[in-house]
Amino acid sequence: MSGDKLDVLIATGRVTVEHDNEHRSFRHHTGMLITLLESTGRFRVRVLEEVRGIGDELLDRFDVVLVMYEGRDDYHSPAERLGDTTEQALLRFVREKGRGVLWFHGSSVQEPDWGFPEEFDRMRGATLSRTTGLRPRPQAEVTVRFPEPRHAVTDGLPAEWAVVNDDVLTGARLDPSATVLLTVFDDVETYRRAGWPNTHTPVDIPPGGIEDLPGMDTDQALAWTNEWGAGRSVSIVLGHDWDTFRKIPFMTLLVRGVEWAATGEVTLEPPERTGAARWRAWPYYDGDPSRFDRATPAAAAAVRH
């Protein structure tokens, strides 16, 4: 809310054991998000690890909230709500104050019996629940696609790219107001070969079997935008794994999604990966590559030492 940078609040704290365990801390995700967003030069990022109970006074300092909160320890447990104060403040933040929110990875999931406001689904422009056939695709390499016509968030990006071993959540039921940004073809043969479902992820399978799951053998949305009230919402269900974070299409989808949620406009380009910029380390948007240019005396000296 100050200067030429957009202020981003990452609202996190309680996530499932899959994202916070002895091998992987949720702070790993937080660190990647901060590094990627701030490397563009467009954002100033702050992190709040206990979001339950915050209200307008804190939220009003920011242009956009990136939600990385699941509210539960495992997928068989109900989620703990944010509380009336925070939930109503977040709704006002978007609907009345014209700000934005990006729902990251599993934060979009909302079962009817958890007690969250129904308006959260309408703000997101989608319902993600076992009642809609929500499910994780079997983990494998899968091709994802940016559908036509393109939104400003996906403009100029490659039509398709590969994701490996991410949590690819399908079965979202989108509202007519939502605009799809990214899809995957959810083929039943992949499920059959994998011996799906996994025991740690509850799924409501119809009497007719997995073939009858809503949306099976169709293109399923993995990211979408929604304009709601005076503000904007973006949902991206990918993002579990480091391999996804290093993919240029995902990086661009994420940073543009945050920018569009905050402003309704997109100015960011994908990171440059040609010429001297190819020497930059992740997240590719910044960093001085000159020390790798062996045509310069300084770089040649650095190589010798």
Residue pairs with C-beta under 8 A, 6 or more apart in sequence:
1 7
1 60
1 61
1 62
1 63
3 44
5 41
5 42
5 43
5 44
6 42
6 43
6 44
6 63
6 64
6 258
6 259
6 262
6 263
7 43
7 44
7 46
7 61
7 62
7 63
7 64
8 37
8 43
8 44
8 45
8 46
8 62
8 63
8 64
8 65
8 66
8 258
8 262
9 45
9 46
9 47
9 48
9 58
9 59
9 61
9 62
9 64
9 65
9 66
10 30
10 33
10 34
10 45
10 46
10 47
10 48
10 65
10 66
10 68
11 48
11 51
11 54
11 65
11 66
11 67
11 68
11 69
12 26
12 29
12 30
12 47
12 48
12 49
12 51
12 67
12 68
12 69
13 26
13 48
13 49
13 50
13 51
13 52
13 69
14 69
14 70
14 71
14 72
14 73
14 80
15 26
15 68
15 69
15 70
15 106
16 70
16 72
16 73
16 74
16 75
16 106
17 73
17 74
18 74
18 75
18 167
18 200
18 240
19 26
19 29
19 70
19 105
19 106
19 240
20 26
26 68
29 68
29 105
29 239
30 47
30 68
32 242
32 245
33 45
33 66
33 68
33 104
33 254
34 45
34 47
35 283
36 245
36 251
36 254
36 255
36 283
36 285
37 43
37 45
37 254
37 255
37 258
38 44
38 45
39 283
39 284
39 285
39 286
40 255
40 268
40 285
40 286
41 285
41 286
42 255
42 259
42 267
42 268
43 255
43 258
43 259
46 62
48 54
48 58
51 69
51 82
51 86
52 80
52 81
52 82
52 83
52 86
53 83
53 85
53 86
54 85
54 86
54 89
55 85
55 86
55 89
56 89
56 92
56 93
59 65
59 89
59 90
59 93
59 99
60 93
60 97
62 99
63 99
63 100
63 262
63 263
64 99
64 100
64 101
64 102
64 258
64 261
64 262
65 90
65 93
65 99
65 100
65 101
65 102
66 101
66 102
66 104
66 258
67 101
67 102
67 103
67 104
67 107
68 104
68 105
68 107
69 82
69 107
70 79
70 106
70 107
70 109
71 79
71 80
71 81
71 82
71 114
72 78
72 79
72 80
74 200
75 200
75 201
75 202
76 200
76 202
78 111
78 113
78 114
79 109
79 110
79 111
79 114
79 116
81 87
81 114
81 115
81 116
82 90
82 116
87 116
87 117
87 120
88 117
90 101
91 117
91 119
91 120
91 123
93 99
93 101
93 231
94 100
94 101
94 123
94 228
94 229
94 230
94 231
94 232
94 233
95 119
95 123
95 228
95 229
95 230
95 231
96 229
96 230
97 230
97 231
98 229
98 230
98 231
99 231
99 262
100 231
100 232
100 233
100 234
100 258
100 260
100 261
100 262
100 263
101 123
101 231
101 232
101 233
101 234
101 261
102 233
102 234
102 235
102 236
102 257
102 258
102 261
103 124
103 233
103 234
103 235
103 236
104 236
104 239
105 167
105 236
105 237
105 238
105 239
105 240
106 167
106 169
106 237
108 124
108 126
108 128
108 172
108 235
108 237
109 128
109 129
109 134
109 169
110 116
110 120
110 121
110 127
110 128
110 129
111 129
111 130
111 131
112 129
112 131
121 127
121 175
122 175
122 228
123 226
123 228
123 233
124 226
124 233
124 235
125 174
125 175
125 177
125 178
125 224
125 225
125 226
125 228
125 233
125 235
126 172
126 173
126 174
126 175
126 178
126 221
126 224
126 226
126 235
127 172
127 173
128 134
128 169
128 171
128 172
128 173
128 237
130 202
130 203
130 204
131 204
132 171
132 172
132 173
132 214
133 170
133 171
133 173
133 204
133 213
133 214
133 215
133 216
134 169
134 170
134 171
134 172
134 203
135 169
135 170
135 171
135 197
135 201
135 203
135 213
136 167
136 168
136 169
136 170
136 198
136 201
137 168
137 169
137 170
137 184
137 186
137 190
137 191
138 190
138 191
138 193
138 194
138 196
139 165
139 166
139 167
139 168
140 164
140 165
140 190
140 194
141 162
141 163
141 164
141 165
142 162
142 163
142 164
142 168
142 184
142 190
143 160
143 161
143 162
143 163
143 184
143 185
144 160
144 161
144 162
144 163
144 168
144 182
144 183
144 184
144 222
144 238
145 159
145 160
145 182
145 183
145 184
145 185
145 219
146 154
146 157
146 158
146 159
146 160
146 181
146 182
146 249
147 180
147 181
147 182
147 183
147 219
150 156
151 179
151 181
151 225
152 256
152 260
152 265
152 266
153 181
153 225
153 234
153 253
153 256
153 257
153 260
153 266
154 181
154 182
154 253
154 256
155 266
156 269
156 270
157 248
157 249
157 252
157 253
157 270
158 249
161 247
161 249
161 250
163 238
163 243
163 244
163 247
163 250
164 241
164 243
164 244
165 241
165 243
166 238
166 239
166 240
166 241
166 243
166 244
167 237
167 238
167 240
168 184
168 222
168 237
168 238
169 222
169 237
170 184
170 186
170 215
170 220
170 222
171 213
171 214
171 215
171 220
172 220
172 221
172 224
172 235
172 237
173 214
174 180
174 221
174 224
175 226
177 226
177 227
177 228
178 221
178 224
178 225
178 226
179 224
179 225
179 226
180 221
180 223
180 224
181 221
181 222
181 223
181 224
181 225
181 234
181 236
181 253
181 257
182 221
182 222
182 223
182 224
182 236
182 238
182 253
183 219
183 220
183 221
183 222
184 219
184 220
184 222
185 217
185 218
185 219
185 220
186 215
186 216
186 217
186 218
186 219
186 220
187 216
187 217
188 210
188 211
188 216
188 217
191 210
192 210
196 210
197 203
197 205
205 213
206 212
206 213
210 216
211 217
222 236
222 237
222 238
223 234
223 235
223 236
223 237
223 238
223 253
223 257
224 234
224 235
225 232
225 233
225 234
225 257
225 260
225 261
226 232
226 233
226 234
226 235
227 233
231 261
232 260
232 261
232 262
232 264
233 261
234 257
234 258
234 260
234 261
236 253
236 254
236 257
238 244
238 250
239 245
239 250
239 254
244 250
245 251
245 282
246 282
248 270
248 271
248 273
248 284
249 270
251 270
251 271
251 283
251 284
252 268
252 269
252 270
252 271
255 268
256 266
256 268
259 265
259 266
259 267
259 268
260 266
271 277
271 280
271 283
271 284
271 285
272 284
273 280
273 284
276 289
276 290
276 292
276 293
277 284
277 289
278 289
279 289
279 292
279 293
280 286
280 287
280 289
281 287
290 296
290 298
290 299
291 298
291 299
291 302
292 299
293 299
294 300
294 303
